[in-house]
Every structure is written in C-alpha cells, then in structure tokens.
Amino acid sequence: SGSSADISTVDGAKAAVTALSNAVKSLGNAQAVVGRGQNQFNFAVNLAQSQLSNIAAAESRIRDADLAQ
C-alpha cells in the first residue's frame, strides 16, 4: 500500500507512485458512481415535482369547470 511504502529507493518510490495512482483512479471511479446516482435522483425529484404541478393544474381546471356549470 502507498501509506507504508519505503521511498528511499527508486523501486520503492515507483511502487508508491503506482499505489497513489491506483488510489486516485479508484476515487475517480467512486465519484463517477456517486455523481450518476445524484443525477438520477435529481431527475426523479424534478419529474415528481412536474407531475405534482400538472395534477394541481388539472384539478384546478376541473374545479373551475364544475363551478362554471
């Protein structure tokens, strides 16, 4: 692992850099998964809000039609 690598030698330093590179790549992958989940959640919330607005508007039109009748 990178936290216990001995960087006093060239091979040790190379191993530490490789371990750090792999850790950064793993972090990037995890951030991509979280970002995708956030986007999907935001889409679902926006869709639900839009549907609620549409239902409220439809209900209002129905009530207005009943009163006019």
CNS distance restraints for C-alpha pairs under 8 A (distance, minus, plus):
assign (resid   1 and name CA) (resid   5 and name CA) 6.41 0.50 0.50
assign (resid   1 and name CA) (resid  16 and name CA) 7.45 0.50 0.50
assign (resid   1 and name CA) (resid  19 and name CA) 6.17 0.50 0.50
assign (resid   2 and name CA) (resid  15 and name CA) 7.63 0.50 0.50
assign (resid   2 and name CA) (resid  16 and name CA) 4.97 0.50 0.50
assign (resid   2 and name CA) (resid  17 and name CA) 7.65 0.50 0.50
assign (resid   2 and name CA) (resid  19 and name CA) 5.15 0.50 0.50
assign (resid   2 and name CA) (resid  20 and name CA) 6.06 0.50 0.50
assign (resid   5 and name CA) (resid  12 and name CA) 6.29 0.50 0.50
assign (resid   5 and name CA) (resid  13 and name CA) 7.52 0.50 0.50
assign (resid   5 and name CA) (resid  15 and name CA) 7.25 0.50 0.50
assign (resid   5 and name CA) (resid  16 and name CA) 5.63 0.50 0.50
assign (resid   6 and name CA) (resid  12 and name CA) 5.23 0.50 0.50
assign (resid   6 and name CA) (resid  13 and name CA) 6.88 0.50 0.50
assign (resid   6 and name CA) (resid  16 and name CA) 7.66 0.50 0.50
assign (resid   7 and name CA) (resid  11 and name CA) 7.78 0.50 0.50
assign (resid   7 and name CA) (resid  12 and name CA) 4.75 0.50 0.50
assign (resid   7 and name CA) (resid  13 and name CA) 4.26 0.50 0.50
assign (resid   7 and name CA) (resid  14 and name CA) 7.95 0.50 0.50
assign (resid   7 and name CA) (resid  16 and name CA) 6.94 0.50 0.50
assign (resid   8 and name CA) (resid  12 and name CA) 6.65 0.50 0.50
assign (resid   8 and name CA) (resid  13 and name CA) 6.93 0.50 0.50
assign (resid   9 and name CA) (resid  13 and name CA) 6.10 0.50 0.50
assign (resid  10 and name CA) (resid  14 and name CA) 6.12 0.50 0.50
assign (resid  11 and name CA) (resid  15 and name CA) 6.16 0.50 0.50
assign (resid  12 and name CA) (resid  16 and name CA) 6.16 0.50 0.50
assign (resid  13 and name CA) (resid  17 and name CA) 6.18 0.50 0.50
assign (resid  14 and name CA) (resid  18 and name CA) 6.14 0.50 0.50
assign (resid  15 and name CA) (resid  19 and name CA) 6.09 0.50 0.50
assign (resid  16 and name CA) (resid  20 and name CA) 6.10 0.50 0.50
assign (resid  17 and name CA) (resid  21 and name CA) 6.03 0.50 0.50
assign (resid  18 and name CA) (resid  22 and name CA) 6.17 0.50 0.50
assign (resid  19 and name CA) (resid  23 and name CA) 6.19 0.50 0.50
assign (resid  20 and name CA) (resid  24 and name CA) 6.21 0.50 0.50
assign (resid  21 and name CA) (resid  25 and name CA) 6.21 0.50 0.50
assign (resid  22 and name CA) (resid  26 and name CA) 6.15 0.50 0.50
assign (resid  23 and name CA) (resid  27 and name CA) 6.16 0.50 0.50
assign (resid  24 and name CA) (resid  28 and name CA) 6.16 0.50 0.50
assign (resid  25 and name CA) (resid  29 and name CA) 6.30 0.50 0.50
assign (resid  26 and name CA) (resid  30 and name CA) 6.25 0.50 0.50
assign (resid  27 and name CA) (resid  31 and name CA) 6.14 0.50 0.50
assign (resid  28 and name CA) (resid  32 and name CA) 6.22 0.50 0.50
assign (resid  29 and name CA) (resid  33 and name CA) 6.43 0.50 0.50
assign (resid  30 and name CA) (resid  34 and name CA) 6.30 0.50 0.50
assign (resid  31 and name CA) (resid  35 and name CA) 5.95 0.50 0.50
assign (resid  32 and name CA) (resid  36 and name CA) 6.10 0.50 0.50
assign (resid  33 and name CA) (resid  37 and name CA) 6.28 0.50 0.50
assign (resid  34 and name CA) (resid  38 and name CA) 6.18 0.50 0.50
assign (resid  35 and name CA) (resid  39 and name CA) 6.20 0.50 0.50
assign (resid  36 and name CA) (resid  40 and name CA) 6.25 0.50 0.50
assign (resid  37 and name CA) (resid  41 and name CA) 6.11 0.50 0.50
assign (resid  38 and name CA) (resid  42 and name CA) 6.06 0.50 0.50
assign (resid  39 and name CA) (resid  43 and name CA) 6.12 0.50 0.50
assign (resid  40 and name CA) (resid  44 and name CA) 6.25 0.50 0.50
assign (resid  41 and name CA) (resid  45 and name CA) 6.22 0.50 0.50
assign (resid  42 and name CA) (resid  46 and name CA) 6.10 0.50 0.50
assign (resid  43 and name CA) (resid  47 and name CA) 6.07 0.50 0.50
assign (resid  44 and name CA) (resid  48 and name CA) 6.16 0.50 0.50
assign (resid  45 and name CA) (resid  49 and name CA) 6.20 0.50 0.50
assign (resid  46 and name CA) (resid  50 and name CA) 6.14 0.50 0.50
assign (resid  47 and name CA) (resid  51 and name CA) 6.18 0.50 0.50
assign (resid  48 and name CA) (resid  52 and name CA) 6.16 0.50 0.50
assign (resid  49 and name CA) (resid  53 and name CA) 6.25 0.50 0.50
assign (resid  50 and name CA) (resid  54 and name CA) 6.21 0.50 0.50
assign (resid  51 and name CA) (resid  55 and name CA) 6.12 0.50 0.50
assign (resid  52 and name CA) (resid  56 and name CA) 6.15 0.50 0.50
assign (resid  53 and name CA) (resid  57 and name CA) 6.14 0.50 0.50
assign (resid  54 and name CA) (resid  58 and name CA) 6.12 0.50 0.50
assign (resid  55 and name CA) (resid  59 and name CA) 6.05 0.50 0.50
assign (resid  56 and name CA) (resid  60 and name CA) 6.13 0.50 0.50
assign (resid  57 and name CA) (resid  61 and name CA) 6.30 0.50 0.50
assign (resid  58 and name CA) (resid  62 and name CA) 6.26 0.50 0.50
assign (resid  59 and name CA) (resid  63 and name CA) 6.19 0.50 0.50
assign (resid  60 and name CA) (resid  64 and name CA) 6.11 0.50 0.50
assign (resid  61 and name CA) (resid  65 and name CA) 6.13 0.50 0.50
assign (resid  62 and name CA) (resid  66 and name CA) 6.23 0.50 0.50
assign (resid  63 and name CA) (resid  67 and name CA) 6.24 0.50 0.50
assign (resid  64 and name CA) (resid  68 and name CA) 6.13 0.50 0.50
assign (resid  65 and name CA) (resid  69 and name CA) 6.18 0.50 0.50
